[in-house]
Amino acid sequence: MLGRATTRRALLLGGTGTALLAATPGAAGQRAPVHRTPTRVATWATAPTAVKPGKVIIVAGKTIRQVVHLSLGGDRPAVSLTNVFGAEPVRIGAARIALRRGSGGSTAIVPGTDRPLTFNGRTGAVLPAGGALTSDPADLIVPPGADLAISLYLPERTPIGTVSPRSFQSTVFADGDVTAATEPDVKWRVGRYLLLAGVSVRTTRSAATIAAIGDSITVGVNTQENANHRWTDLLATRLLAGDGSTGFRTVTGYRPAKRGVINLGISGNRLLSGFEEPTGRATEAAHSGPSARRRLDRDVLAHPGVRYLITLIGVNDLGRVPGTTADDLIAGHRELVARARSAGLRIFGGTMLPFGGAGRSYDKPDNRAERDRLNAWMRSAGEYDAVIDFDAAIRDPADPQRMLPAYDCGDHLHPNDAGMAALAEAVPLELFAD
């Protein structure tokens, strides 16, 4: 077994998936199906919210190009769009996908991989207010760990009312319909996903997806932009390298399986309460989204192939809702467990991270005590299918109410890139072996 520091470096270096392309089922863009009986499985997803007042982006005659980091590879990718919080329909004049070329903030595409996206055979579509839309499968093979560029042309004046407000990946805008351009002339960038819900691929029937529902820690707040250093990305990299051949921690008895990972975190999200008003009626707190216990159907179960659910949620209930107790949070977790099991999922509870030294609304004696009570219940009650001890992975042994300084981004609430790697390494891969 490798030492912790070595493993963490390997995770960070592997986060872009560049070392994993040898596992592709065929050359990028090649017209060949994945062999064996196929199934459709989510390989990337995000969680939408409404837009708070004054932050609505209005687009007219522009192409929006967005880059998403896939977990599983496969063929015939389909893109799901959402306007669930939008008050107006969105007309899509054209849409295309391609493998992304380069790294970081690049939105260039790999020549020869560009494909049109159609909707019931048509190149354009209307995404209704409050609705969703999934494209037809495209004729493309995508490698595991690849980046996909998704381009949407919006010909009419369009207020975009459904977003994922903290993407940590650049979304770019260009004039006109340049959805097929190898490298569009970028006019401006934002750090949000717009109108996107998910990407699924066709792959072997043994494949399945792990969904992670949480808050800003799961989103990856304060990690490096355009680097895919969220703990979910690094977990996906561990799963792809599960045989230990690339320097990742190995697990005795674990046999690598095809497992996707989708990130359904929302910055500021809470377990017990949230915000569900559409854009135009939304409050300043709209970016925090609906409560996690109300997001299961739309943000988890709507994606194909989800078999497992990891929770890492509750710190904002303590920090933002005075008087929240461990008993309140336990009741909310029990609701998540019951609903996930009724949907046929295996559900794993993540212990709450330490927040000593964070802002005063978080770091209070009462909140520390309630966090400890919640974590003790998680570890001992046996109500989750398993417990992932994120707290133990990241706390300072000399001061267990604080994060280890090497893992702290500086605000004492969010892990840095090395901390994200520690969270990813804390997840036992054998949980996903069946």
C-alpha positions as CSV (number, residue, x, y, z in Angstrom):
1,M,0.0,0.0,0.0
2,L,1.3,3.4,-0.9
3,G,1.8,6.1,1.7
4,R,-0.9,8.8,2.1
5,A,1.1,11.6,0.5
6,T,2.1,9.5,-2.5
7,T,-1.5,8.4,-3.0
8,R,-2.8,11.9,-2.8
9,R,-0.3,13.1,-5.4
10,A,-1.4,10.3,-7.7
11,L,-5.0,11.3,-7.3
12,L,-4.3,14.9,-8.2
13,L,-2.2,14.0,-11.2
14,G,-4.8,11.5,-12.4
15,G,-7.8,13.9,-11.9
16,T,-7.9,15.0,-15.5
17,G,-8.2,11.5,-16.8
18,T,-5.3,12.0,-19.2
19,A,-3.5,8.8,-18.1
20,L,-6.7,6.7,-18.5
21,L,-7.4,7.0,-22.2
22,A,-5.9,3.6,-22.9
23,A,-9.1,2.1,-21.4
24,T,-11.3,3.6,-24.2
25,P,-13.5,1.1,-26.0
26,G,-12.4,2.4,-29.4
27,A,-10.8,5.4,-31.0
28,A,-12.5,8.7,-30.4
29,G,-15.3,9.2,-32.9
30,Q,-15.0,5.7,-34.3
31,R,-18.3,4.1,-35.3
32,A,-18.3,0.9,-33.3
33,P,-20.6,-0.1,-30.5
34,V,-19.6,-1.2,-27.0
35,H,-19.6,-5.0,-27.0
36,R,-21.8,-7.1,-24.8
37,T,-25.4,-6.3,-23.9
38,P,-25.4,-2.5,-23.5
39,T,-27.2,-0.3,-21.0
40,R,-27.5,3.4,-20.5
41,V,-25.7,4.9,-17.5
42,A,-25.1,8.5,-16.3
43,T,-21.5,9.5,-16.6
44,W,-21.8,13.2,-15.6
45,A,-24.5,15.4,-14.0
46,T,-25.0,18.6,-12.1
47,A,-27.8,19.9,-9.9
48,P,-29.8,23.0,-11.0
49,T,-31.1,26.0,-9.1
50,A,-33.0,29.1,-9.8
51,V,-31.2,32.4,-10.3
52,K,-31.3,35.1,-7.7
53,P,-32.4,38.6,-8.6
54,G,-29.9,40.6,-10.6
55,K,-27.9,37.6,-11.7
56,V,-29.9,36.4,-14.7
57,I,-27.8,36.0,-17.9
58,I,-29.6,37.1,-21.0
59,V,-28.4,35.7,-24.3
60,A,-29.3,36.6,-27.9
61,G,-27.7,35.2,-31.0
62,K,-25.0,33.5,-29.0
63,T,-23.4,30.1,-28.8
64,I,-22.7,28.8,-25.3
65,R,-20.0,26.2,-25.0
66,Q,-19.7,24.2,-21.8
67,V,-17.1,21.5,-20.8
68,V,-18.0,18.6,-18.7
69,H,-15.7,16.0,-17.2
70,L,-17.0,12.4,-17.7
71,S,-16.4,9.5,-15.5
72,L,-17.5,6.3,-17.4
73,G,-16.7,5.9,-21.0
74,G,-19.0,4.4,-23.6
75,D,-20.7,5.2,-26.9
76,R,-23.9,7.0,-28.1
77,P,-23.8,9.9,-25.5
78,A,-27.1,11.7,-24.9
79,V,-27.3,15.1,-23.2
80,S,-30.1,16.1,-20.8
81,L,-31.1,19.7,-20.6
82,T,-33.2,21.4,-17.9
83,N,-35.2,24.6,-17.5
84,V,-36.9,23.5,-14.3
85,F,-36.5,26.9,-12.6
86,G,-37.0,28.9,-15.8
87,A,-40.0,31.1,-16.2
88,E,-39.7,31.3,-20.0
89,P,-39.2,28.7,-22.7
90,V,-35.7,28.4,-24.3
91,R,-35.4,27.9,-28.1
92,I,-32.4,26.0,-29.1
93,G,-31.4,26.7,-32.7
94,A,-28.6,24.2,-32.9
95,A,-26.6,21.9,-30.5
96,R,-23.4,19.9,-31.0
97,I,-21.0,17.8,-28.9
98,A,-17.4,16.9,-29.3
99,L,-14.4,15.7,-27.3
100,R,-12.6,18.7,-25.7
101,R,-9.1,19.4,-26.8
102,G,-6.5,20.7,-24.3
103,S,-6.9,21.2,-20.6
104,G,-7.7,24.0,-18.1
105,G,-10.0,26.6,-19.5
106,S,-9.7,25.4,-23.1
107,T,-13.0,25.0,-25.0
108,A,-11.4,23.8,-28.3
109,I,-12.5,20.5,-29.7
110,V,-10.7,17.5,-31.1
111,P,-11.1,17.6,-34.9
112,G,-13.2,14.7,-36.3
113,T,-15.2,14.2,-33.1
114,D,-17.8,16.9,-33.6
115,R,-21.4,15.6,-33.8
116,P,-24.8,17.3,-34.1
117,L,-27.3,16.8,-31.2
118,T,-30.8,16.2,-32.4
119,F,-34.1,16.1,-30.5
120,N,-36.6,13.6,-31.9
121,G,-34.6,13.8,-35.1
122,R,-34.7,17.6,-35.3
123,T,-31.7,19.9,-35.0
124,G,-33.6,22.5,-33.0
125,A,-35.9,22.3,-30.0
126,V,-37.8,24.2,-27.5
127,L,-36.9,23.6,-23.8
128,P,-40.2,24.5,-22.0
129,A,-40.4,26.6,-18.9
130,G,-40.3,24.3,-15.9
131,G,-39.4,21.4,-18.2
132,A,-36.6,19.1,-19.3
133,L,-35.4,17.6,-22.6
134,T,-33.0,14.8,-23.6
135,S,-31.2,14.7,-26.9
136,D,-31.1,11.7,-29.2
137,P,-28.0,9.6,-28.7
138,A,-25.1,10.9,-30.8
139,D,-22.8,8.7,-33.0
140,L,-19.7,9.1,-30.9
141,I,-17.4,7.1,-28.6
142,V,-16.2,8.8,-25.4
143,P,-13.3,7.5,-23.4
144,P,-13.5,7.2,-19.6
145,G,-12.3,10.3,-17.9
146,A,-12.7,12.4,-21.1
147,D,-13.9,16.0,-21.3
148,L,-16.9,16.7,-23.5
149,A,-17.7,20.1,-25.1
150,I,-21.4,20.8,-25.4
151,S,-22.4,23.7,-27.6
152,L,-25.9,25.3,-27.6
153,Y,-26.9,28.1,-30.0
154,L,-29.7,30.4,-28.7
155,P,-30.9,32.5,-31.6
156,E,-33.5,34.6,-29.6
157,R,-33.3,36.9,-26.6
158,T,-33.2,34.3,-23.8
159,P,-33.1,34.9,-20.0
160,I,-31.4,31.8,-18.6
161,G,-33.4,30.9,-15.5
162,T,-31.9,27.5,-14.7
163,V,-28.2,27.2,-13.7
164,S,-25.7,25.3,-11.6
165,P,-24.2,28.4,-10.0
166,R,-20.7,27.1,-8.9
167,S,-19.3,25.0,-11.7
168,F,-15.5,25.5,-11.2
169,Q,-15.3,25.0,-15.0
170,S,-15.4,27.8,-17.5
171,T,-18.5,28.3,-19.7
172,V,-17.9,30.5,-22.7
173,F,-20.0,32.6,-25.0
174,A,-19.4,33.4,-28.7
175,D,-21.3,35.4,-31.3
176,G,-23.6,33.6,-33.8
177,D,-24.0,29.9,-34.5
178,V,-20.5,28.6,-34.0
179,T,-21.5,25.3,-32.4
180,A,-19.3,23.5,-34.9
181,A,-16.2,25.7,-34.6
182,T,-13.0,24.0,-33.5
183,E,-12.1,27.0,-31.3
184,P,-14.8,29.7,-31.1
185,D,-13.9,33.4,-30.7
186,V,-14.8,33.7,-27.0
187,K,-16.5,36.9,-25.9
188,W,-16.8,36.2,-22.2
189,R,-16.7,33.5,-19.6
190,V,-18.7,32.5,-16.5
191,G,-18.2,29.9,-13.8
192,R,-21.7,28.3,-14.1
193,Y,-23.3,25.5,-15.9
194,L,-26.3,26.8,-17.9
195,L,-29.4,24.6,-18.8
196,L,-27.4,21.4,-18.4
197,A,-28.6,18.4,-16.3
198,G,-26.5,15.4,-17.3
199,V,-24.8,13.2,-19.9
200,S,-25.4,9.4,-20.2
201,V,-23.6,6.9,-22.3
202,R,-24.3,3.4,-23.6
203,T,-22.0,0.8,-21.9
204,T,-21.9,-2.7,-20.6
205,R,-24.8,-4.0,-18.5
206,S,-22.6,-4.5,-15.5
207,A,-22.0,-0.7,-15.3
208,A,-23.7,1.5,-12.7
209,T,-23.5,5.1,-11.3
210,I,-22.6,6.5,-7.9
211,A,-24.5,9.7,-7.1
212,A,-23.1,12.2,-4.5
213,I,-25.6,14.6,-3.0
214,G,-24.2,17.4,-0.9
215,D,-23.3,21.1,-0.6
216,S,-20.3,23.3,-1.5
217,I,-17.8,20.7,-0.2
218,T,-19.1,18.3,-2.8
219,V,-19.3,21.0,-5.5
220,G,-15.6,21.7,-4.9
221,V,-15.7,25.2,-3.6
222,N,-12.2,26.7,-3.3
223,T,-10.5,24.0,-5.4
224,Q,-8.5,24.9,-8.5
225,E,-10.7,26.1,-11.4
226,N,-10.9,23.9,-14.5
227,A,-8.9,21.2,-12.9
228,N,-11.5,18.6,-11.9
229,H,-10.3,18.3,-8.3
230,R,-13.7,17.8,-6.7
231,W,-13.6,14.7,-4.5
232,T,-16.1,13.1,-6.8
233,D,-13.8,13.5,-9.8
234,L,-10.9,12.0,-7.8
235,L,-13.1,9.1,-6.7
236,A,-14.0,8.4,-10.3
237,T,-10.3,8.4,-11.1
238,R,-9.7,5.9,-8.3
239,L,-12.4,3.6,-9.7
240,L,-10.9,3.8,-13.2
241,A,-7.5,2.8,-11.8
242,G,-8.9,0.3,-9.3
243,D,-6.3,-2.4,-10.1
244,G,-3.6,-0.3,-8.5
245,S,-1.5,-0.2,-11.6
246,T,-1.2,3.6,-11.7
247,G,-0.2,4.2,-8.1
248,F,-3.6,4.5,-6.4
249,R,-4.5,2.8,-3.1
250,T,-5.4,-0.8,-3.7
251,V,-8.1,-2.7,-1.9
252,T,-7.7,-6.4,-1.1
253,G,-10.5,-8.3,-2.7
254,Y,-11.7,-5.4,-4.8
255,R,-12.3,-6.2,-8.5
256,P,-12.6,-3.1,-10.7
257,A,-16.0,-2.6,-12.2
258,K,-17.5,0.0,-14.5
259,R,-18.8,2.7,-12.1
260,G,-19.7,6.3,-13.0
261,V,-19.7,9.1,-10.5
262,I,-22.1,12.1,-10.7
263,N,-21.8,15.3,-8.6
264,L,-25.1,16.6,-7.3
265,G,-23.7,19.1,-4.9
266,I,-25.2,22.6,-4.6
267,S,-23.2,25.3,-2.8
268,G,-25.1,26.3,0.4
269,N,-27.4,23.4,0.2
270,R,-29.1,22.1,3.3
271,L,-30.6,18.8,4.3
272,L,-33.8,20.0,5.9
273,S,-34.9,23.3,4.2
274,G,-34.3,25.1,0.9
275,F,-35.6,27.3,-1.9
276,E,-37.8,26.2,-4.7
277,E,-39.2,29.3,-6.2
278,P,-38.6,29.8,-10.0
279,T,-36.4,32.5,-11.4
280,G,-38.2,35.8,-11.2
281,R,-39.7,35.0,-7.9
282,A,-36.6,33.6,-6.3
283,T,-34.9,35.1,-3.3
284,E,-31.2,36.1,-2.8
285,A,-30.7,32.5,-1.4
286,A,-31.9,30.8,-4.6
287,H,-28.4,29.5,-5.3
288,S,-28.7,27.2,-2.3
289,G,-31.4,25.1,-4.0
290,P,-34.1,22.9,-2.6
291,S,-33.4,20.8,0.4
292,A,-31.4,17.6,-0.2
293,R,-34.3,15.5,1.1
294,R,-36.5,17.0,-1.6
295,R,-34.0,16.6,-4.4
296,L,-33.9,12.8,-4.6
297,D,-36.4,12.3,-7.5
298,R,-35.2,15.1,-9.8
299,D,-31.5,15.3,-9.0
300,V,-30.7,11.6,-8.4
301,L,-33.3,9.2,-9.7
302,A,-33.9,11.0,-13.0
303,H,-30.4,9.9,-14.1
304,P,-30.1,6.4,-15.7
305,G,-28.1,3.7,-14.0
306,V,-27.8,5.2,-10.5
307,R,-27.3,2.3,-8.1
308,Y,-25.5,4.0,-5.2
309,L,-25.9,7.3,-3.3
310,I,-23.4,9.0,-1.0
311,T,-24.5,11.8,1.3
312,L,-22.4,14.6,2.7
313,I,-24.8,17.2,3.9
314,G,-26.0,19.1,7.0
315,V,-23.3,21.6,7.9
316,N,-25.3,24.5,6.4
317,D,-28.3,23.5,8.5
318,L,-26.2,24.0,11.6
319,G,-24.4,27.1,10.3
320,R,-27.4,28.9,8.7
321,V,-30.5,27.8,10.6
322,P,-30.1,28.6,14.3
323,G,-31.4,26.0,16.7
324,T,-30.9,23.0,14.3
325,T,-30.1,19.9,16.4
326,A,-28.6,16.5,15.7
327,D,-32.0,15.0,16.3
328,D,-33.4,17.2,13.4
329,L,-30.6,16.1,11.1
330,I,-30.9,12.4,12.1
331,A,-34.6,12.6,11.2
332,G,-33.7,14.1,7.8
333,H,-31.0,11.4,7.2
334,R,-33.5,8.7,8.1
335,E,-35.9,10.1,5.5
336,L,-33.1,10.0,2.8
337,V,-32.3,6.4,3.8
338,A,-35.9,5.3,3.6
339,R,-36.6,7.0,0.3
340,A,-33.3,5.8,-1.3
341,R,-33.9,2.2,-0.3
342,S,-37.5,2.3,-1.6
343,A,-36.1,3.3,-4.9
344,G,-33.7,0.3,-4.9
345,L,-30.5,2.3,-4.1
346,R,-27.7,1.4,-1.7
347,I,-27.0,4.5,0.4
348,F,-23.8,5.5,2.2
349,G,-23.7,8.2,4.8
350,G,-20.7,10.6,4.9
351,T,-19.8,12.0,8.4
352,M,-19.8,15.8,8.7
353,L,-16.4,17.5,8.4
354,P,-14.9,19.5,11.3
355,F,-15.4,23.3,11.1
356,G,-13.5,24.7,14.0
357,G,-12.2,28.2,13.1
358,A,-14.9,28.8,10.5
359,G,-17.2,31.8,10.5
360,R,-19.1,32.4,13.8
361,S,-22.4,31.2,12.5
362,Y,-20.7,27.8,12.1
363,D,-18.1,27.5,14.8
364,K,-20.2,27.6,17.9
365,P,-20.0,25.3,20.9
366,D,-23.6,24.1,20.4
367,N,-22.9,23.3,16.7
368,R,-19.7,21.4,17.5
369,A,-21.7,19.3,20.0
370,E,-24.5,18.6,17.5
371,R,-22.0,17.6,14.8
372,D,-20.4,15.2,17.2
373,R,-23.8,13.7,18.1
374,L,-24.7,13.3,14.4
375,N,-21.4,11.6,13.5
376,A,-21.7,9.3,16.5
377,W,-25.2,8.3,15.4
378,M,-24.0,7.6,11.8
379,R,-21.1,5.5,13.0
380,S,-23.1,3.4,15.5
381,A,-26.7,3.2,14.5
382,G,-26.2,1.0,11.4
383,E,-29.0,2.7,9.5
384,Y,-27.0,3.5,6.4
385,D,-25.8,0.6,4.3
386,A,-22.3,1.8,5.2
387,V,-20.7,4.9,6.7
388,I,-17.9,6.8,4.9
389,D,-15.9,8.5,7.6
390,F,-14.9,11.8,5.8
391,D,-14.5,13.4,9.2
392,A,-11.8,10.9,10.3
393,A,-10.0,11.3,7.0
394,I,-9.6,15.1,7.2
395,R,-9.6,16.1,10.8
396,D,-6.5,17.3,12.7
397,P,-5.5,14.5,15.2
398,A,-4.2,17.2,17.6
399,D,-7.5,19.2,17.4
400,P,-10.3,17.0,16.1
401,Q,-12.7,19.9,15.8
402,R,-10.5,21.4,13.0
403,M,-9.3,20.3,9.6
404,L,-5.7,19.2,9.3
405,P,-4.0,22.4,8.1
406,A,-2.6,20.7,5.0
407,Y,-6.2,20.0,3.9
408,D,-7.7,23.4,4.8
409,C,-8.3,25.9,2.0
410,G,-8.0,28.7,4.6
411,D,-11.6,29.3,5.6
412,H,-11.6,26.2,7.9
413,L,-14.8,24.9,6.3
414,H,-13.8,23.8,2.8
415,P,-11.0,21.4,1.9
416,N,-8.4,22.4,-0.6
417,D,-7.3,20.2,-3.5
418,A,-5.2,17.9,-1.2
419,G,-8.2,17.7,1.2
420,M,-10.4,16.7,-1.7
421,A,-8.0,13.9,-2.5
422,A,-8.1,12.8,1.1
423,L,-12.0,12.6,0.9
424,A,-11.8,10.6,-2.3
425,E,-9.3,8.2,-0.8
426,A,-11.6,7.7,2.3
427,V,-14.3,6.0,0.2
428,P,-13.9,2.2,0.3
429,L,-14.1,1.0,-3.3
430,E,-15.4,-2.3,-2.3
431,L,-18.8,-0.7,-1.5
432,F,-19.4,-0.6,-5.2
433,A,-18.4,-4.1,-6.1
434,D,-21.9,-5.4,-6.5
